[in-house]
């Protein structure tokens, strides 16, 4: 929710700065003639002060958002044991999933991506297979072995393993040479 609000505020901020820039350019270049009496001048000053304060507050908010660090957004999974804290990097988990997927017979080229969600880990696998084995069976075997490997080694529950079969291995075309 905070990210959506920050995006909305950034949009309003950018739009306001853009409008003010265009107005300043038009006023300073003489394209818009402006004559003020005392009452209009006071209203203009009050409006400018209010807009300036709002833009200053938005600037402070964006400055804070840009320098803060999010603890939950680090590239690691945190676990607490009776002996202390354990942190396992997502890269380590990706490599474990890669290793387990490559052990599946019929899989040739594998890429992995891991996301941490409330229910555990979501693992996405992109693979190229040999085309000689049943793709649904091969995918299911890969999902089971990855889930078991990750849960056994790390102790972190795996909520889902999504497999995307990108292609099958193309057999090289042999050209016969006639001499």
C-alpha angles and dihedrals in degrees: 000000000000091000092053091049091049090051091050091048091048090051092051091045093051092045092049093049090048094050092046091049092052091047092049092049092049094046096045094045091052095241091126114045112216127190119176133194122203096271094047090046092056092048090050092050092049091048092048091049093049092048091046092051092049092049090047091053091049089050090054090050093051091046090053092048091050096053103037120098121222111224095199093050098067117121094251142080115237124212130178119214132177088263098048144283127329124198120191117188119232088234089061091051091047090053091049090051090047091051092049093047093049090055090063110102113246097026116119114169122022135183124183139199126185128200127186115227132169094264094050133273128346111206122194118197126193112191144172114214134199095244093229097096131061106273096212091049093044091049092049092049090049092049093050095047093047093048093047094045095049095044094046096048102036103025089225116131116243111218096188144356112203117196123200115189103208100182146323124260111269113226112231114257111236116211116203116228117219117199 
